């Protein structure tokens, strides 16, 4: 079985989620905001296990804001 990295797995998950949001009729600008926040989170969570918690909290707050825009 082929091994994949944590980031590759997360990338596959986000592709599926973005496709589902698109099929559900979510606006493109909201999906773009969610994707940008996700990419920022991935940048902060690297394989070296040393996380910048303040940066991660900032990204999570962006995701919460985007979630509010997505789902009202």
PyMOL commands that place a pseudoatom at each C-alpha (Angstrom):
pseudoatom trace, name=CA, resn=UNK, resi=1, chain=A, elem=C, hetatm=0, pos=[0.000, 0.000, 0.000]
pseudoatom trace, name=CA, resn=UNK, resi=2, chain=A, elem=C, hetatm=0, pos=[1.307, 3.431, -0.940]
pseudoatom trace, name=CA, resn=UNK, resi=3, chain=A, elem=C, hetatm=0, pos=[2.156, 5.754, 1.947]
pseudoatom trace, name=CA, resn=UNK, resi=4, chain=A, elem=C, hetatm=0, pos=[0.944, 9.342, 1.802]
pseudoatom trace, name=CA, resn=UNK, resi=5, chain=A, elem=C, hetatm=0, pos=[1.840, 12.256, 4.024]
pseudoatom trace, name=CA, resn=UNK, resi=6, chain=A, elem=C, hetatm=0, pos=[-0.539, 13.958, 6.420]
pseudoatom trace, name=CA, resn=UNK, resi=7, chain=A, elem=C, hetatm=0, pos=[-0.610, 17.009, 4.144]
pseudoatom trace, name=CA, resn=UNK, resi=8, chain=A, elem=C, hetatm=0, pos=[-1.441, 14.918, 1.071]
pseudoatom trace, name=CA, resn=UNK, resi=9, chain=A, elem=C, hetatm=0, pos=[-4.311, 13.287, 2.948]
pseudoatom trace, name=CA, resn=UNK, resi=10, chain=A, elem=C, hetatm=0, pos=[-5.624, 16.662, 4.104]
pseudoatom trace, name=CA, resn=UNK, resi=11, chain=A, elem=C, hetatm=0, pos=[-5.385, 17.958, 0.533]
pseudoatom trace, name=CA, resn=UNK, resi=12, chain=A, elem=C, hetatm=0, pos=[-7.534, 15.060, -0.677]
pseudoatom trace, name=CA, resn=UNK, resi=13, chain=A, elem=C, hetatm=0, pos=[-10.085, 15.705, 2.061]
pseudoatom trace, name=CA, resn=UNK, resi=14, chain=A, elem=C, hetatm=0, pos=[-10.365, 19.397, 1.204]
pseudoatom trace, name=CA, resn=UNK, resi=15, chain=A, elem=C, hetatm=0, pos=[-10.846, 18.610, -2.496]
pseudoatom trace, name=CA, resn=UNK, resi=16, chain=A, elem=C, hetatm=0, pos=[-13.794, 16.392, -1.606]
pseudoatom trace, name=CA, resn=UNK, resi=17, chain=A, elem=C, hetatm=0, pos=[-15.241, 18.983, 0.783]
pseudoatom trace, name=CA, resn=UNK, resi=18, chain=A, elem=C, hetatm=0, pos=[-14.915, 21.806, -1.746]
pseudoatom trace, name=CA, resn=UNK, resi=19, chain=A, elem=C, hetatm=0, pos=[-16.639, 19.679, -4.383]
pseudoatom trace, name=CA, resn=UNK, resi=20, chain=A, elem=C, hetatm=0, pos=[-19.469, 18.961, -1.938]
pseudoatom trace, name=CA, resn=UNK, resi=21, chain=A, elem=C, hetatm=0, pos=[-19.831, 22.659, -1.117]
pseudoatom trace, name=CA, resn=UNK, resi=22, chain=A, elem=C, hetatm=0, pos=[-19.907, 23.477, -4.807]
pseudoatom trace, name=CA, resn=UNK, resi=23, chain=A, elem=C, hetatm=0, pos=[-22.627, 20.907, -5.424]
pseudoatom trace, name=CA, resn=UNK, resi=24, chain=A, elem=C, hetatm=0, pos=[-24.564, 22.363, -2.492]
pseudoatom trace, name=CA, resn=UNK, resi=25, chain=A, elem=C, hetatm=0, pos=[-24.534, 25.758, -4.187]
pseudoatom trace, name=CA, resn=UNK, resi=26, chain=A, elem=C, hetatm=0, pos=[-22.148, 27.564, -1.848]
pseudoatom trace, name=CA, resn=UNK, resi=27, chain=A, elem=C, hetatm=0, pos=[-20.909, 30.835, -3.313]
pseudoatom trace, name=CA, resn=UNK, resi=28, chain=A, elem=C, hetatm=0, pos=[-17.459, 30.743, -4.903]
pseudoatom trace, name=CA, resn=UNK, resi=29, chain=A, elem=C, hetatm=0, pos=[-16.177, 33.660, -2.817]
pseudoatom trace, name=CA, resn=UNK, resi=30, chain=A, elem=C, hetatm=0, pos=[-17.074, 31.840, 0.413]
pseudoatom trace, name=CA, resn=UNK, resi=31, chain=A, elem=C, hetatm=0, pos=[-15.382, 28.674, -0.809]
pseudoatom trace, name=CA, resn=UNK, resi=32, chain=A, elem=C, hetatm=0, pos=[-12.296, 30.698, -1.718]
pseudoatom trace, name=CA, resn=UNK, resi=33, chain=A, elem=C, hetatm=0, pos=[-12.155, 32.174, 1.798]
pseudoatom trace, name=CA, resn=UNK, resi=34, chain=A, elem=C, hetatm=0, pos=[-12.501, 28.715, 3.338]
pseudoatom trace, name=CA, resn=UNK, resi=35, chain=A, elem=C, hetatm=0, pos=[-9.776, 27.320, 1.085]
pseudoatom trace, name=CA, resn=UNK, resi=36, chain=A, elem=C, hetatm=0, pos=[-7.401, 30.179, 1.909]
pseudoatom trace, name=CA, resn=UNK, resi=37, chain=A, elem=C, hetatm=0, pos=[-7.961, 29.671, 5.634]
pseudoatom trace, name=CA, resn=UNK, resi=38, chain=A, elem=C, hetatm=0, pos=[-7.423, 25.927, 5.218]
pseudoatom trace, name=CA, resn=UNK, resi=39, chain=A, elem=C, hetatm=0, pos=[-4.163, 26.522, 3.345]
pseudoatom trace, name=CA, resn=UNK, resi=40, chain=A, elem=C, hetatm=0, pos=[-2.995, 28.862, 6.113]
pseudoatom trace, name=CA, resn=UNK, resi=41, chain=A, elem=C, hetatm=0, pos=[-3.784, 26.170, 8.670]
pseudoatom trace, name=CA, resn=UNK, resi=42, chain=A, elem=C, hetatm=0, pos=[-1.828, 23.561, 6.707]
pseudoatom trace, name=CA, resn=UNK, resi=43, chain=A, elem=C, hetatm=0, pos=[1.114, 25.962, 6.538]
pseudoatom trace, name=CA, resn=UNK, resi=44, chain=A, elem=C, hetatm=0, pos=[1.047, 26.189, 10.344]
pseudoatom trace, name=CA, resn=UNK, resi=45, chain=A, elem=C, hetatm=0, pos=[0.695, 22.440, 10.954]
pseudoatom trace, name=CA, resn=UNK, resi=46, chain=A, elem=C, hetatm=0, pos=[3.821, 20.888, 9.535]
pseudoatom trace, name=CA, resn=UNK, resi=47, chain=A, elem=C, hetatm=0, pos=[5.262, 17.423, 9.935]
pseudoatom trace, name=CA, resn=UNK, resi=48, chain=A, elem=C, hetatm=0, pos=[7.802, 18.664, 12.492]
pseudoatom trace, name=CA, resn=UNK, resi=49, chain=A, elem=C, hetatm=0, pos=[5.082, 18.764, 15.188]
pseudoatom trace, name=CA, resn=UNK, resi=50, chain=A, elem=C, hetatm=0, pos=[6.086, 22.263, 16.349]
pseudoatom trace, name=CA, resn=UNK, resi=51, chain=A, elem=C, hetatm=0, pos=[2.975, 24.381, 16.031]
pseudoatom trace, name=CA, resn=UNK, resi=52, chain=A, elem=C, hetatm=0, pos=[2.559, 28.116, 16.326]
pseudoatom trace, name=CA, resn=UNK, resi=53, chain=A, elem=C, hetatm=0, pos=[-0.579, 28.070, 18.466]
pseudoatom trace, name=CA, resn=UNK, resi=54, chain=A, elem=C, hetatm=0, pos=[-1.323, 31.782, 18.091]
pseudoatom trace, name=CA, resn=UNK, resi=55, chain=A, elem=C, hetatm=0, pos=[-1.196, 31.466, 14.310]
pseudoatom trace, name=CA, resn=UNK, resi=56, chain=A, elem=C, hetatm=0, pos=[-3.378, 28.359, 14.412]
pseudoatom trace, name=CA, resn=UNK, resi=57, chain=A, elem=C, hetatm=0, pos=[-5.950, 30.133, 16.602]
pseudoatom trace, name=CA, resn=UNK, resi=58, chain=A, elem=C, hetatm=0, pos=[-5.996, 33.039, 14.159]
pseudoatom trace, name=CA, resn=UNK, resi=59, chain=A, elem=C, hetatm=0, pos=[-6.675, 30.663, 11.268]
pseudoatom trace, name=CA, resn=UNK, resi=60, chain=A, elem=C, hetatm=0, pos=[-9.368, 28.809, 13.223]
pseudoatom trace, name=CA, resn=UNK, resi=61, chain=A, elem=C, hetatm=0, pos=[-11.101, 32.127, 13.892]
pseudoatom trace, name=CA, resn=UNK, resi=62, chain=A, elem=C, hetatm=0, pos=[-11.004, 32.841, 10.148]
pseudoatom trace, name=CA, resn=UNK, resi=63, chain=A, elem=C, hetatm=0, pos=[-12.566, 29.442, 9.494]
pseudoatom trace, name=CA, resn=UNK, resi=64, chain=A, elem=C, hetatm=0, pos=[-15.316, 30.152, 12.036]
pseudoatom trace, name=CA, resn=UNK, resi=65, chain=A, elem=C, hetatm=0, pos=[-16.041, 33.487, 10.359]
pseudoatom trace, name=CA, resn=UNK, resi=66, chain=A, elem=C, hetatm=0, pos=[-16.170, 31.809, 6.963]
pseudoatom trace, name=CA, resn=UNK, resi=67, chain=A, elem=C, hetatm=0, pos=[-18.419, 29.074, 8.356]
pseudoatom trace, name=CA, resn=UNK, resi=68, chain=A, elem=C, hetatm=0, pos=[-20.795, 31.775, 9.553]
pseudoatom trace, name=CA, resn=UNK, resi=69, chain=A, elem=C, hetatm=0, pos=[-20.835, 33.292, 6.070]
pseudoatom trace, name=CA, resn=UNK, resi=70, chain=A, elem=C, hetatm=0, pos=[-21.381, 29.876, 4.489]
pseudoatom trace, name=CA, resn=UNK, resi=71, chain=A, elem=C, hetatm=0, pos=[-24.226, 28.782, 6.706]
pseudoatom trace, name=CA, resn=UNK, resi=72, chain=A, elem=C, hetatm=0, pos=[-25.660, 32.075, 7.943]
for i in range(1, 72): cmd.bond("trace and resi %d" % i, "trace and resi %d" % (i + 1))
show_as sticks, trace
zoom trace
